[in-house]
Every structure is written in C-alpha cells, then in structure tokens.
Amino acid sequence: DLMAPASAGPASHIQFGYFPIQELGVHADLGFAWGAPSDPAGHTRFEMRAAMEAQLLPFHAGRVHAGGFGQIGVSTRTAAAGGGSSDLYALGALLQMDLTTRLALTARAGASDVFNTLASEMSLGISIY
C-alpha cells in the first residue's frame, strides 16, 4: 500500500518564531521527513510540511520546561509516499532542557492527522534561540 506511512526515518523541523511571554511561543514550522521503502520498487518516501505552530510551556523546574504544541498547515508527499497534498493537524507534548541561554535539548512526541491517517511521531533534537 503506497499510502501507508513509512515505519521510521530521519526528520527535521526548522522553526522561526517568537515568545511574547516565556511560556507561549508562536512559530512558522518547516518539516522534512524521509521514510524507509516499503513498496516493491524500493522507492524512498519523502514528506514536506509547512505549518504554524503554537507552543505552551507552563511547567518548569530549573533548566527543564514542559508543555505541549499544536500545528495547522499543509503537507506534500512524493509519489512513492502516495503523492499529493493534504491539510495537516498535529498535537503533542514538548520537553526542553536548557543547555545555555540560547541552546536546548528538545524532545517532541505527538500525533498528526494528515492524508486521512492518524500517525504518531517522536523526535529529539537541538533548539537554537
């Protein structure tokens, strides 16, 4: 099934935004993801997302901040991943640990509704402020 989501692969988020208050951020998000081939021809799957994201981080203890995020946007896939474009809606949890005043480790876990499929997603990375 070419419409089935890829099982695992690398992904990235590039975000530009602003925190009007320390606990609330508004961002433009570009997401890129590659997936393992599951079709007989062995085509690699690719998906690109463009979305607006709101982050709410009301909980903090020392250098650790926790909360959630929500996204609304669009997604485009290569033909090997089913092709076409779709609306995108996502919600999830967000955990950050400050390394410096401008650098943090960020963990995200959530679910997205895209291409009429509910998919779980997890990522771990570095945030530069």
All heavy atoms as an XYZ file, in Angstrom:
934
protein
N       0.839     -1.175      0.000
C       0.000      0.000      0.000
C       0.891      1.248      0.000
O       1.573      1.513      0.969
C      -0.905     -0.022      1.219
C      -1.810      1.202      1.307
O      -1.936      1.945      0.334
O      -2.399      1.381      2.380
N       0.874      2.001     -1.082
C       1.725      3.182     -1.179
C       1.266      4.304     -0.259
O       2.008      5.228      0.022
C       1.782      3.681     -2.619
C       2.472      2.736     -3.605
C       2.439      3.329     -4.998
C       3.890      2.448     -3.185
N       0.030      4.274      0.202
C      -0.467      5.321      1.102
C      -0.082      5.052      2.554
O      -0.235      5.914      3.396
C      -1.992      5.444      0.988
C      -2.460      5.977     -0.354
S      -1.876      7.646     -0.668
C      -2.920      8.558      0.443
N       0.393      3.861      2.864
C       0.763      3.543      4.245
C       1.948      4.392      4.673
O       2.845      4.649      3.886
C       1.119      2.064      4.360
N       1.964      4.852      5.926
C       3.095      5.666      6.382
C       4.370      4.834      6.488
O       4.324      3.628      6.687
C       2.638      6.149      7.762
C       1.607      5.171      8.189
C       0.957      4.641      6.938
N       5.501      5.499      6.318
C       6.789      4.837      6.486
C       6.948      4.463      7.959
O       6.430      5.128      8.841
C       7.907      5.764      6.041
N       7.674      3.389      8.233
C       7.800      2.915      9.604
C       8.738      3.781     10.435
O       8.473      4.031     11.594
C       8.271      1.468      9.604
O       9.509      1.373      8.929
N       9.849      4.227      9.870
C      10.796      5.038     10.618
C      11.753      5.709      9.650
O      11.982      5.216      8.555
C      11.576      4.185     11.607
N      12.316      6.816     10.081
C      13.286      7.513      9.257
C      13.636      8.853      9.859
O      13.015      9.288     10.829
N      14.625      9.535      9.307
C      15.029     10.830      9.846
C      14.005     11.914      9.531
O      13.316     11.865      8.504
C      16.358     11.114      9.137
C      16.281     10.326      7.871
C      15.458      9.110      8.181
N      13.916     12.887     10.424
C      13.014     14.020     10.242
C      13.656     15.253     10.858
O      14.526     15.150     11.721
C      11.666     13.746     10.904
N      13.211     16.417     10.408
C      13.728     17.660     10.983
C      12.641     18.719     10.997
O      11.694     18.650     10.220
C      14.938     18.160     10.189
O      14.525     18.536      8.890
N      12.789     19.655     11.899
C      11.918     20.828     11.982
C      12.811     22.058     11.945
O      13.812     22.124     12.661
C      11.135     20.869     13.305
C      10.027     19.894     13.393
N       8.769     20.161     12.928
C       9.987     18.641     13.889
C       7.997     19.115     13.136
N       8.720     18.177     13.724
N      12.455     23.001     11.117
C      13.105     24.313     11.118
C      12.015     25.299     11.489
O      10.998     25.392     10.794
C      13.701     24.648      9.739
C      14.732     23.613      9.338
C      14.307     26.060      9.759
C      15.200     23.731      7.901
N      12.204     25.985     12.608
C      11.176     26.893     13.090
C      11.737     28.293     13.278
O      12.863     28.456     13.741
C      10.607     26.410     14.427
C       9.854     25.128     14.317
C       9.170     24.747     15.625
O       9.627     25.103     16.707
N       8.076     24.033     15.515
N      10.907     29.257     12.932
C      11.202     30.659     13.194
C      10.009     31.202     13.949
O       8.867     30.985     13.539
C      11.395     31.436     11.890
C      12.544     30.941     11.065
C      12.346     30.033     10.048
C      13.835     31.358     11.340
C      13.404     29.562      9.291
C      14.905     30.887     10.596
C      14.687     29.990      9.567
N      10.273     31.886     15.060
C       9.136     32.358     15.820
C       9.510     33.328     16.912
O      10.616     33.863     16.964
N       8.552     33.488     17.805
C       8.654     34.497     18.846
C       7.898     34.014     20.075
O       6.837     33.387     19.962
C       8.046     35.801     18.322
C       8.020     36.925     19.315
C       9.195     37.510     19.757
C       6.819     37.412     19.813
C       9.172     38.551     20.671
C       6.783     38.454     20.718
C       7.965     39.015     21.146
O       7.941     40.034     22.054
N       8.451     34.291     21.241
C       7.788     34.035     22.509
C       7.365     35.375     23.103
O       8.197     36.084     23.680
C       8.736     33.308     23.479
C       8.826     31.833     23.252
C       9.637     31.322     22.261
C       8.098     30.953     24.038
C       9.733     29.955     22.046
C       8.178     29.583     23.831
C       9.001     29.084     22.835
N       6.095     35.772     22.957
C       5.659     37.047     23.533
C       5.763     37.048     25.065
O       5.995     38.083     25.676
C       4.217     37.204     23.072
C       3.791     35.870     22.583
C       5.025     35.098     22.239
N       5.584     35.882     25.667
C       5.869     35.661     27.087
C       6.658     34.363     27.168
O       6.637     33.557     26.234
C       4.590     35.609     27.961
C       3.676     34.466     27.504
C       3.864     36.945     27.928
C       2.470     34.256     28.405
N       7.352     34.134     28.257
C       8.259     32.994     28.359
C       7.562     31.652     28.134
O       8.147     30.726     27.605
C       8.947     32.988     29.723
C      10.010     31.923     29.845
C      10.790     32.014     31.144
O      10.469     32.805     32.019
N      11.802     31.197     31.277
N       6.294     31.537     28.490
C       5.586     30.264     28.400
C       4.868     30.029     27.080
O       4.380     28.933     26.831
C       4.542     30.165     29.529
C       5.132     30.125     30.916
C       5.446     31.510     31.478
O       5.060     32.526     30.859
O       6.095     31.570     32.531
N       4.752     31.028     26.209
C       3.958     30.909     24.980
C       4.762     31.333     23.768
O       5.272     32.449     23.708
C       2.693     31.767     25.077
C       1.807     31.796     23.838
C       1.195     30.433     23.581
C       0.730     32.858     23.979
N       4.861     30.426     22.783
C       5.578     30.717     21.553
C       4.698     30.496     20.336
O       3.837     29.628     20.333
N       4.925     31.291     19.301
C       4.228     31.157     18.029
C       5.302     31.036     16.951
O       6.210     31.875     16.886
C       3.312     32.372     17.746
C       2.594     32.202     16.425
C       2.322     32.559     18.881
N       5.218     29.981     16.103
C       6.283     29.680     15.158
C       5.752     29.333     13.778
O       4.675     28.754     13.645
C       7.098     28.467     15.629
C       7.584     28.565     17.024
N       8.697     29.284     17.372
C       7.104     28.045     18.174
C       8.892     29.198     18.674
N       7.930     28.448     19.179
N       6.553     29.647     12.772
C       6.375     29.087     11.435
C       7.272     27.858     11.393
O       8.430     27.916     11.793
C       6.780     30.090     10.370
N       6.734     26.727     10.966
C       7.457     25.460     11.015
C       7.568     24.855      9.623
O       6.576     24.769      8.893
C       6.703     24.485     11.929
C       7.359     23.119     11.994
O       8.276     22.949     12.811
O       6.958     22.226     11.228
N       8.779     24.464      9.247
C       9.011     23.660      8.043
C       9.503     22.306      8.523
O      10.481     22.228      9.283
C      10.063     24.297      7.137
C       9.663     25.579      6.434
C      10.850     26.147      5.660
C       8.495     25.328      5.502
N       8.839     21.244      8.096
C       9.230     19.899      8.497
C       9.576     19.064      7.285
O       8.940     19.177      6.234
N      10.593     18.236      7.420
C      11.036     17.350      6.352
C      11.209     15.953      6.942
O      11.783     15.816      8.016
C      12.371     17.816      5.768
C      12.344     19.240      5.280
C      12.757     20.275      6.110
C      11.894     19.531      4.008
C      12.726     21.584      5.665
C      11.857     20.842      3.557
C      12.276     21.872      4.379
N      10.727     14.929      6.246
C      10.854     13.558      6.744
C      11.098     12.601      5.590
O      10.533     12.754      4.509
C       9.599     13.154      7.500
N      11.957     11.611      5.838
C      12.260     10.557      4.877
C      11.885      9.245      5.520
O      12.074      9.061      6.719
C      13.744     10.542      4.539
C      14.199     11.769      3.834
C      14.354     11.906      2.481
C      14.561     13.030      4.404
N      14.780     13.183      2.195
C      14.917     13.902      3.357
C      14.595     13.534      5.701
C      15.309     15.208      3.553
C      14.990     14.845      5.907
C      15.347     15.662      4.843
N      11.393      8.310      4.727
C      10.982      7.030      5.279
C      11.590      5.857      4.550
O      11.994      5.971      3.391
N      11.615      4.737      5.234
C      12.140      3.501      4.654
C      11.204      2.998      3.559
O       9.992      3.096      3.698
C      12.288      2.454      5.744
N      11.747      2.469      2.488
C      10.905      1.934      1.421
C      10.092      0.737      1.900
O      10.597     -0.101      2.630
C      11.903      1.486      0.357
C      13.195      2.089      0.718
C      13.159      2.368      2.191
N       8.821      0.694      1.519
C       8.016     -0.480      1.836
C       7.283     -0.983      0.592
O       6.596     -1.978      0.654
C       7.004     -0.161      2.935
O       6.087      0.806      2.488
N       7.450     -0.270     -0.522
C       6.815     -0.725     -1.758
C       7.770     -1.643     -2.511
O       8.977     -1.621     -2.285
C       6.376      0.469     -2.614
C       7.537      1.340     -3.045
O       8.420      1.599     -2.205
O       7.567      1.759     -4.212
N       7.263     -2.485     -3.398
C       8.120     -3.450     -4.100
C       9.255     -2.809     -4.902
O      10.313     -3.410     -5.061
C       7.143     -4.177     -5.032
C       5.805     -3.962     -4.430
C       5.860     -2.645     -3.728
N       9.059     -1.588     -5.407
C      10.103     -0.939     -6.206
C      11.207     -0.342     -5.335
O      12.247      0.067     -5.833
C       9.486      0.142     -7.083
N      10.990     -0.245     -4.012
C      12.011      0.261     -3.100
C      12.197      1.764     -3.134
O      13.272      2.260     -2.844
N      11.147      2.526     -3.477
C      11.253      3.985     -3.519
C      11.306      4.569     -2.110
O      10.528      4.187     -1.248
C      10.051      4.590     -4.258
C      10.005      4.237     -5.700
N       9.073      3.368     -6.217
C      10.788      4.619     -6.728
C       9.270      3.237     -7.506
N      10.311      3.966     -7.852
N      12.199      5.492     -1.881
C      12.269      6.193     -0.607
C      11.131      7.204     -0.541
O      10.829      7.874     -1.515
C      13.617      6.921     -0.458
O      14.653      5.951     -0.509
C      13.691      7.676      0.860
N      10.499      7.311      0.601
C       9.381      8.226      0.794
C       9.895      9.551      1.339
O      10.801      9.580      2.161
C       8.384      7.628      1.777
C       7.794      6.328      1.298
C       7.163      5.580      2.464
N       6.603      4.340      2.008
C       5.304      4.104      1.899
N       4.441      5.044      2.201
N       4.870      2.948      1.487
N       9.282     10.650      0.892
C       9.653     11.979      1.369
C       8.392     12.799      1.598
O       7.469     12.759      0.789
C      10.548     12.700      0.359
C      10.882     14.109      0.752
C      11.799     14.356      1.758
C      10.262     15.179      0.149
C      12.103     15.654      2.147
C      10.559     16.486      0.521
C      11.484     16.720      1.525
N       8.360     13.540      2.707
C       7.233     14.412      3.025
C       7.760     15.760      3.499
O       8.712     15.819      4.269
C       6.361     13.780      4.109
C       5.140     14.597      4.444
C       4.204     13.877      5.403
O       4.250     12.639      5.494
O       3.436     14.575      6.075
N       7.144     16.824      3.023
C       7.482     18.190      3.433
C       6.232     18.834      4.008
O       5.160     18.695      3.446
C       7.982     19.007      2.238
C       8.700     20.293      2.604
S       7.724     21.763      2.989
C       6.709     22.000      1.593
N       6.393     19.508      5.150
C       5.270     20.158      5.818
C       5.572     21.631      6.031
O       6.703     22.001      6.336
C       5.001     19.512      7.177
C       4.597     18.073      7.098
C       4.421     17.489      8.471
N       3.883     16.143      8.389
C       3.519     15.435      9.453
N       3.654     15.948     10.669
N       3.040     14.226      9.299
N       4.551     22.437      5.894
C       4.621     23.869      6.233
C       3.440     24.151      7.152
O       2.292     23.856      6.799
C       4.552     24.725      4.980
N       3.722     24.680      8.338
C       2.652     24.859      9.325
C       2.936     26.037     10.240
O       4.065     26.509     10.339
C       2.507     23.586     10.160
N       1.899     26.470     10.905
C       2.020     27.405     12.015
C       1.912     26.565     13.284
O       1.108     25.640     13.350
C       0.913     28.459     11.984
C       1.039     29.435     10.831
S       2.598     30.348     10.806
C       2.524     31.270     12.335
N       2.753     26.881     14.264
C       2.769     26.111     15.499
C       2.683     27.034     16.692
O       3.342     28.072     16.742
C       4.044     25.273     15.595
C       4.145     24.483     16.898
C       5.299     23.515     16.921
O       5.362     22.653     16.026
O       6.141     23.628     17.830
N       1.875     26.637     17.674
C       1.816     27.315     18.963
C       2.406     26.365     20.005
O       2.120     25.164     19.987
C       0.387     27.664     19.330
N       3.264     26.893     20.865
C       3.843     26.112     21.946
C       3.456     26.740     23.272
O       3.542     27.957     23.437
C       5.370     26.087     21.849
C       5.903     25.375     20.649
C       7.422     25.352     20.603
O       8.104     25.937     21.438
N       7.955     24.669     19.605
N       3.013     25.915     24.197
C       2.684     26.358     25.541
C       3.537     25.550     26.503
O       3.446     24.318     26.532
C       1.194     26.151     25.830
C       0.701     26.602     27.191
C       0.910     28.117     27.354
C      -0.764     26.255     27.368
N       4.418     26.225     27.246
C       5.343     25.569     28.179
C       5.120     26.111     29.591
O       5.946     26.853     30.129
C       6.787     25.797     27.732
C       7.141     25.220     26.370
C       8.409     25.837     25.817
C       7.264     23.721     26.464
N       4.001     25.734     30.241
C       3.682     26.308     31.556
C       4.440     25.690     32.724
O       4.467     26.266     33.814
C       2.184     26.038     31.687
C       1.975     24.782     30.904
C       2.954     24.866     29.754
N       5.037     24.537     32.531
C       5.710     23.845     33.629
C       7.221     23.982     33.499
O       7.778     23.786     32.426
C       5.326     22.357     33.628
C       3.852     22.125     33.606
C       3.231     21.666     32.454
C       3.079     22.394     34.715
C       1.865     21.457     32.410
C       1.707     22.205     34.692
C       1.099     21.732     33.532
N       7.875     24.330     34.609
C       9.335     24.402     34.580
C       9.890     24.089     35.963
O       9.285     24.386     36.986
C       9.834     25.759     34.090
C       9.326     26.919     34.868
N       9.939     27.390     35.997
C       8.252     27.701     34.688
C       9.272     28.422     36.479
N       8.234     28.626     35.708
N      11.038     23.441     35.941
C      11.768     23.107     37.156
C      13.246     23.261     36.828
O      13.821     22.447     36.119
C      11.461     21.684     37.606
N      13.823     24.356     37.272
C      15.224     24.619     36.956
C      15.402     24.815     35.463
O      14.782     25.679     34.860
N      16.216     23.960     34.854
C      16.516     24.075     33.422
C      15.541     23.308     32.530
O      15.669     23.308     31.319
C      17.930     23.556     33.153
C      18.990     24.311     33.904
C      20.385     23.841     33.636
N      20.488     22.391     33.420
C      21.526     21.794     32.885
N      22.564     22.494     32.508
N      21.560     20.498     32.734
N      14.557     22.628     33.113
C      13.622     21.806     32.340
C      12.278     22.517     32.201
O      11.729     23.041     33.165
C      13.438     20.426     33.012
C      12.420     19.583     32.261
C      14.769     19.705     33.102
N      11.757     22.532     30.963
C      10.472     23.148     30.645
C       9.606     22.098     29.956
O      10.094     21.351     29.108
C      10.654     24.343     29.705
C      11.623     25.349     30.229
N      11.259     26.399     31.018
C      12.968     25.434     30.096
C      12.312     27.103     31.338
N      13.382     26.537     30.791
N       8.315     22.047     30.293
C       7.417     21.054     29.706
C       6.091     21.684     29.330
O       5.655     22.662     29.935
C       7.198     19.903     30.681
N       5.481     21.107     28.322
C       4.181     21.586     27.881
C       3.746     20.865     26.618
O       4.004     19.676     26.453
N       3.119     21.610     25.723
C       2.608     20.991     24.513
C       2.696     21.913     23.317
O       3.087     23.075     23.428
N       2.322     21.357     22.161
C       2.320     22.125     20.926
C       1.119     21.726     20.087
O       0.570     20.631     20.243
C       3.616     21.921     20.124
C       3.788     20.536     19.573
C       3.314     20.205     18.309
C       4.433     19.552     20.310
C       3.471     18.924     17.802
C       4.606     18.267     19.806
C       4.115     17.952     18.549
N       0.717     22.613     19.211
C      -0.342     22.340     18.244
C       0.049     22.953     16.911
O       0.660     24.015     16.874
N      -0.279     22.267     15.823
C       0.065     22.739     14.477
C      -1.144     22.679     13.559
O      -1.995     21.806     13.699
C       1.143     21.859     13.825
C       2.513     22.042     14.321
C       3.521     21.259     13.461
O       3.173     20.362     12.718
N       4.783     21.623     13.595
N      -1.151     23.597     12.592
C      -2.099     23.547     11.496
C      -1.340     23.987     10.250
O      -0.572     24.949     10.300
C      -3.346     24.422     11.758
C      -4.362     24.231     10.647
C      -2.973     25.869     11.971
C      -5.718     24.825     10.966
N      -1.492     23.229      9.162
C      -0.741     23.561      7.959
C      -1.076     22.643      6.806
O      -2.181     22.095      6.720
N      -0.084     22.442      5.930
C      -0.234     21.578      4.756
C       0.964     20.642      4.660
O       2.044     20.941      5.162
C      -0.359     22.383      3.437
C      -1.624     23.224      3.431
C       0.862     23.245      3.207
N       0.751     19.503      3.989
C       1.803     18.518      3.791
C       1.802     18.090      2.329
O       0.748     17.952      1.718
C       1.554     17.303      4.686
O       2.529     16.325      4.461
N       2.999     17.860      1.789
C       3.163     17.385      0.419
C       4.060     16.155      0.442
O       5.081     16.149      1.135
C       3.800     18.476     -0.468
O       2.975     19.633     -0.421
C       3.939     18.013     -1.894
N       3.673     15.129     -0.316
C       4.447     13.885     -0.364
C       4.888     13.578     -1.788
O       4.226     13.947     -2.745
C       3.604     12.704      0.116
C       3.321     12.709      1.575
C       2.516     11.495      1.944
N       2.352     11.406      3.386
C       1.570     10.523      3.975
N       0.883      9.640      3.266
N       1.477     10.497      5.287
N       6.002     12.842     -1.892
C       6.437     12.349     -3.198
C       5.497     11.231     -3.644
O       4.765     10.654     -2.837
C       7.872     11.794     -3.141
O       7.902     10.721     -2.192
C       8.865     12.871     -2.764
N       5.549     10.897     -4.937
C       4.691      9.844     -5.481
C       4.901      8.515     -4.761
O       3.960      7.771     -4.528
C       4.937      9.683     -6.970
N       6.141      8.213     -4.375
C       6.428      6.957     -3.682
C       5.733      6.885     -2.328
O       5.493      5.813     -1.801
C       7.929      6.771     -3.501
N       5.395      8.041     -1.762
C       4.713      8.083     -0.468
C       3.211      8.292     -0.641
O       2.518      8.587      0.312
C       5.310      9.191      0.394
N       2.712      8.159     -1.843
C       1.286      8.320     -2.082
C       0.971      9.570     -2.869
O      -0.106      9.707     -3.424
N       1.889     10.533     -2.898
C       1.744     11.741     -3.700
C       0.667     12.680     -3.216
O      -0.172     12.349     -2.402
N       0.724     13.917     -3.709
C      -0.308     14.898     -3.439
C      -0.058     15.754     -2.229
O       1.007     15.728     -1.619
N      -1.083     16.539     -1.891
C      -1.045     17.455     -0.753
C      -2.228     17.187      0.157
O      -3.249     16.663     -0.276
C      -1.079     18.908     -1.218
O       0.078     19.222     -1.936
N      -2.081     17.571      1.417
C      -3.127     17.338      2.405
C      -3.066     18.419      3.478
O      -2.002     18.979      3.756
C      -2.933     15.972      3.056
O      -3.787     15.787      4.174
N      -4.211     18.685      4.105
C      -4.211     19.511      5.306
C      -3.497     18.744      6.409
O      -3.456     17.513      6.400
C      -5.634     19.821      5.747
C      -6.360     20.737      4.777
O      -5.683     21.486      4.038
O      -7.602     20.704      4.755
N      -2.946     19.479      7.368
C      -2.185     18.884      8.460
C      -2.671     19.469      9.775
O      -2.804     20.690      9.913
C      -0.686     19.207      8.289
C       0.202     19.092      9.521
C       0.399     17.629      9.893
C       1.541     19.754      9.289
N      -2.941     18.594     10.731
C      -3.281     18.986     12.093
C      -2.457     18.113     13.024
O      -2.393     16.899     12.829
C      -4.778     18.776     12.375
C      -5.666     19.464     11.369
C      -6.171     18.774     10.278
C      -5.951     20.816     11.491
C      -6.966     19.404      9.338
C      -6.739     21.461     10.558
C      -7.247     20.752      9.486
O      -8.027     21.386      8.552
N      -1.803     18.716     14.018
C      -0.966     17.933     14.928
C      -1.048     18.496     16.344
O      -1.188     19.708     16.535
C       0.484     17.940     14.450
N      -0.960     17.611     17.318
C      -0.913     17.958     18.742
C       0.120     17.061     19.405
O       0.312     15.915     18.988
C      -2.258     17.710     19.420
C      -3.390     18.664     19.108
C      -4.682     18.145     19.721
C      -3.075     20.045     19.625
N       0.754     17.576     20.461
C       1.705     16.729     21.152
C       2.305     17.369     22.387
O       1.969     18.498     22.759
N       3.208     16.635     22.998
C       3.920     17.068     24.202
C       5.322     17.511     23.818
O       5.911     17.018     22.859
C       3.985     15.930     25.208
N       5.843     18.445     24.580
C       7.140     19.047     24.314
C       7.909     19.138     25.626
O       7.361     19.560     26.640
C       6.906     20.438     23.729
C       8.061     21.294     23.291
C       8.786     20.645     22.124
C       7.529     22.650     22.843
N       9.176     18.728     25.603
C      10.036     18.790     26.785
C      11.361     19.396     26.355
O      11.959     18.950     25.370
C      10.251     17.384     27.358
C      11.081     17.270     28.627
C      10.331     17.895     29.808
C      11.387     15.811     28.912
N      11.812     20.427     27.073
C      13.092     21.066     26.744
C      13.958     21.158     27.987
O      13.469     21.413     29.076
C      12.889     22.474     26.198
C      12.320     22.507     24.816
C      12.391     23.894     24.203
O      12.359     24.907     24.892
N      12.483     23.926     22.893
N      15.266     20.956     27.768
C      16.239     21.151     28.832
C      17.252     22.177     28.347
O      17.940     21.958     27.341
C      16.955     19.850     29.193
C      17.903     20.044     30.368
S      18.710     18.540     30.916
C      19.916     18.335     29.648
N      17.327     23.306     29.054
C      18.268     24.363     28.694
C      19.701     23.885     28.900
O      20.039     23.352     29.953
C      18.045     25.601     29.562
C      16.685     26.233     29.362
O      16.078     26.010     28.298
O      16.240     26.950     30.272
N      20.530     24.083     27.869
C      21.962     23.827     27.998
C      22.699     25.129     28.261
O      23.636     25.174     29.047
C      22.496     23.160     26.728
C      21.859     21.815     26.382
C      22.376     21.306     25.048
C      22.112     20.799     27.482
N      22.276     26.196     27.563
C      22.756     27.558     27.782
C      21.539     28.463     27.621
O      20.428     27.977     27.417
C      23.830     27.969     26.735
O      23.203     28.089     25.459
C      24.965     26.960     26.664
N      21.733     29.769     27.666
C      20.604     30.674     27.471
C      20.093     30.658     26.033
O      18.990     31.107     25.765
C      20.977     32.124     27.841
O      22.101     32.525     27.056
C      21.291     32.252     29.309
N      20.863     30.140     25.083
C      20.481     30.107     23.666
C      20.431     28.709     23.058
O      20.229     28.570     21.862
C      21.458     30.961     22.843
C      21.513     32.398     23.258
C      20.337     33.123     22.706
N      20.400     34.530     23.056
C      19.351     35.250     23.320
N      18.150     34.727     23.284
N      19.474     36.523     23.618
N      20.594     27.656     23.863
C      20.669     26.292     23.342
C      19.916     25.342     24.272
O      20.072     25.417     25.485
C      22.137     25.874     23.251
C      22.496     24.630     22.487
C      22.193     24.807     21.002
C      23.979     24.336     22.659
N      19.100     24.442     23.688
C      18.336     23.490     24.496
C      18.207     22.152     23.775
O      18.214     22.096     22.547
C      16.941     24.042     24.783
N      18.094     21.083     24.550
C      17.709     19.788     24.010
C      16.188     19.755     23.984
O      15.544     20.135     24.970
C      18.222     18.648     24.890
C      19.706     18.371     24.849
C      20.048     17.266     25.849
C      20.141     17.965     23.457
N      15.594     19.322     22.881
C      14.146     19.322     22.732
C      13.659     17.932     22.359
O      14.160     17.338     21.408
C      13.706     20.323     21.643
O      14.185     21.619     21.997
C      12.206     20.361     21.507
N      12.682     17.431     23.098
C      12.024     16.164     22.782
C      10.561     16.461     22.486
O       9.918     17.239     23.197
C      12.139     15.190     23.947
N      10.049     15.859     21.400
C       8.658     16.047     20.984
C       8.027     14.676     20.772
O       8.659     13.786     20.225
C       8.589     16.813     19.665
C       9.163     18.192     19.705
C       9.369     18.767     18.311
N       8.171     18.859     17.515
C       7.471     19.980     17.315
N       7.885     21.099     17.848
N       6.398     19.978     16.580
N       6.779     14.534     21.187
C       6.009     13.322     20.919
C       4.570     13.752     20.697
O       4.036     14.563     21.455
C       6.095     12.342     22.076
N       3.968     13.234     19.630
C       2.606     13.637     19.358
C       1.968     12.809     18.269
O       2.467     11.749     17.890
N       0.863     13.329     17.767
C       0.119     12.664     16.705
C      -0.285     13.700     15.680
O      -0.553     14.862     16.016
C      -1.110     11.977     17.275
N      -0.319     13.268     14.422
C      -0.756     14.160     13.352
C      -1.858     13.491     12.554
O      -1.895     12.268     12.409
C       0.419     14.520     12.426
O       0.896     13.371     11.769
N      -2.760     14.309     12.058
C      -3.813     13.869     11.146
C      -3.466     14.472      9.793
O      -3.576     15.689      9.603
C      -5.175     14.357     11.633
C      -6.313     13.918     10.726
O      -6.075     13.150      9.772
O      -7.452     14.357     10.974
N      -2.995     13.635      8.880
C      -2.558     14.081      7.564
C      -2.856     12.971      6.564
O      -2.692     11.797      6.880
C      -1.066     14.493      7.588
C      -0.166     13.340      7.929
C      -0.639     15.146      6.303
N      -3.313     13.305      5.378
C      -3.684     12.331      4.357
C      -4.687     11.309      4.907
O      -4.580     10.109      4.649
C      -2.443     11.633      3.779
C      -1.571     12.540      2.959
C      -0.467     13.158      3.520
C      -1.876     12.796      1.632
C       0.337     14.007      2.770
C      -1.084     13.645      0.876
C       0.021     14.253      1.439
N      -5.635     11.792      5.729
C      -6.680     10.936      6.320
C      -6.109      9.791      7.134
O      -6.691      8.716      7.217
C      -7.628     10.410      5.234
C      -8.369     11.526      4.556
O      -8.829     12.460      5.211
N      -8.466     11.455      3.245
N      -4.932     10.008      7.713
C      -4.276      8.997      8.533
C      -3.815      9.633      9.840
O      -3.233     10.713      9.832
C      -3.046      8.410      7.799
O      -3.474      7.849      6.566
C      -2.367      7.349      8.627
N      -4.078      8.967     10.949
C      -3.574      9.408     12.245
C      -2.243      8.701     12.484
O      -2.182      7.475     12.473
C      -4.565      9.070     13.353
C      -4.236      9.604     14.732
C      -4.204     11.134     14.723
C      -5.236      9.107     15.748
N      -1.171      9.487     12.631
C       0.162      8.911     12.793
C       0.818      9.453     14.055
O       0.679     10.630     14.379
C       1.021      9.246     11.578
N       1.549      8.598     14.758
C       2.317      9.045     15.917
C       3.700      9.467     15.445
O       4.234      8.928     14.481
C       2.412      7.945     16.968
O       3.051      6.813     16.439
N       4.257     10.446     16.144
C       5.566     10.983     15.776
C       6.369     11.289     17.034
O       5.810     11.734     18.035
C       5.402     12.278     14.975
C       4.581     12.110     13.730
C       4.279     13.418     13.021
O       4.482     14.494     13.614
O       3.836     13.346     11.881
N       7.681     11.053     16.964
C       8.584     11.389     18.058
C       9.864     11.946     17.466
O      10.306     11.504     16.404
C       8.916     10.159     18.898
C       7.752      9.600     19.656
S       8.209      8.236     20.741
C       8.755      7.023     19.565
N      10.464     12.932     18.157
C      11.746     13.459     17.703
C      12.540     13.972     18.901
O      11.980     14.315     19.936
C      11.557     14.568     16.660
O      10.898     15.681     17.218
N      13.850     14.022     18.725
C      14.772     14.537     19.717
C      15.802     15.366     18.959
O      16.319     14.904     17.941
C      15.460     13.394     20.469
C      16.516     13.785     21.489
C      15.891     14.567     22.639
C      17.231     12.547     22.008
N      16.053     16.579     19.430
C      16.996     17.421     18.709
C      17.500     18.580     19.545
O      17.265     18.652     20.742
N      18.158     19.500     18.878
C      18.746     20.685     19.495
C      17.989     21.914     19.006
O      17.737     22.052     17.814
C      20.237     20.797     19.165
C      20.981     19.605     19.755
C      20.806     22.109     19.674
C      22.444     19.551     19.380
N      17.642     22.782     19.930
C      16.993     24.049     19.590
C      17.968     25.188     19.846
O      18.624     25.238     20.875
C      15.744     24.277     20.439
O      14.783     23.276     20.168
N      18.069     26.091     18.865
C      18.922     27.280     18.985
C      18.028     28.489     19.042
O      17.187     28.681     18.165
C      19.898     27.375     17.795
C      20.760     26.118     17.709
C      20.767     28.629     17.923
C      21.560     26.003     16.447
N      18.202     29.318     20.065
C      17.363     30.514     20.246
C      18.171     31.774     20.016
O      19.315     31.844     20.271
C      16.754     30.540     21.647
C      15.789     29.402     21.871
C      16.176     28.254     22.537
C      14.493     29.496     21.384
C      15.280     27.220     22.735
C      13.595     28.460     21.578
C      13.997     27.327     22.248
O      13.109     26.300     22.443
